[in-house]
Amino acid sequence: DISRLSKTDDIESLKKNLTDIVESLEREAGSIKEGIEGCIGNTPLIKIKSLSDATGCEILAKAEFLNGAGNSPKDRVALGIIQLAEERGLLVPHSGDTVYEGTVGSTGISLAAICRARGYKAHICMPDDMAIEKSDLLQKLGAEVERVRPAPIVDQNQFVNLARTRATEHTKNPDKPGRGLFADQFETEANWLAHFAGTGPEIYEQTGGSLNAFVSGAGTGGTISGVALYLKPKLPDIKIVLADPPGSGLFNRVKYGVMFDPKEREGTRRRHQVDTIIEGIGINRVTHNFEVGRELVDDAIRVTDDQALAMAKWLVEHDGIFVGSSSAVNCVAATKLAKQLGPGHRIVTLLCDSGARHLSKFWASTEPVGGSEDDVSLEEIINS
Ligand code: PMP
């Protein structure tokens, strides 16, 4: 804070003040990191002041977009998947081995960056309705990208199925160097374990073990399960709450144990396939990474596209925080939960990725931020 310096006019006390500042900066900067992998994890926990002031709860967000390889929580998972495969002898650096994955973007970006750093190739299959920034970025990272029409999981060309097939084809093809490894983020133990070993303990340390609730969306379920499995035994009273976007069956899975609302009849499943501009969270099938922690999820909160958009704008306007759609969903759900719990509680959620990755889709749906005519209250946002 250089305002301290501006208050000093003689040069000797200015120097003394500067020495103090440099010393404290050195302490905070920490050690030299070992490549991009050294920049994964230990992300800051940020108090979101506007949401905290408005609700009387402390709303804290783990800044996962500051993970330093692919800039999302998926850095933790991608590194875990590759380390596990290396340990099992399934990947050998610089041998032509290629990691295949079906992803809406974030996991692919993390895998592509870490593969580069470790001497592997990456081949990413993704739905073609995801923001174009993500596939552009993947290509710049040297990954092979296959964009496919969105399809149900029973379809062999669905992006996850296609990645699995491509990995097998690679291994069977004698003309291709190395082998293919299917990363399998939805089913692999390496996913929830990365959050059990990293995100969960970090939240516990950063809050000094004092928190009332953890709120998160689920794309594979790895984050919510891993964090819940770590925190719940230590803090039996903590509430683990799922933030669920339109079209996802997980809300009903948490509330009723099945993917559709049993009170509704015929056609429910079809109605769930609604269009949404939220990317990265929401699932309509059972995945190991969600199921492994499902029993620990206490409640679920639905969030609409409009609420997420309004929250994303709110966070820029009031806090200067520019995030993507899943982070906005998390913040809406955290605010709704704060209203339910009442003032005086501490709630932790995640900021998953930057708004820069969503300019052409999520952020394209909203008017530019600014101007007093934009003023909406938080109450209006969570009830919109
Ligand atoms: N946010 C973003 C941007 C994501 O891409 C994902 C995962 N696809 C998530 C959140 C959800 O994380 P998880 O897979 O651990 O449930």
Residues whose N, C-alpha, C, O or C-beta is under 5 A from the ligand:
A	BS01	PMP	S106 G217 A218 G219 T220 G221 G222 T223 E279 G280 I281 S326 C352 D353
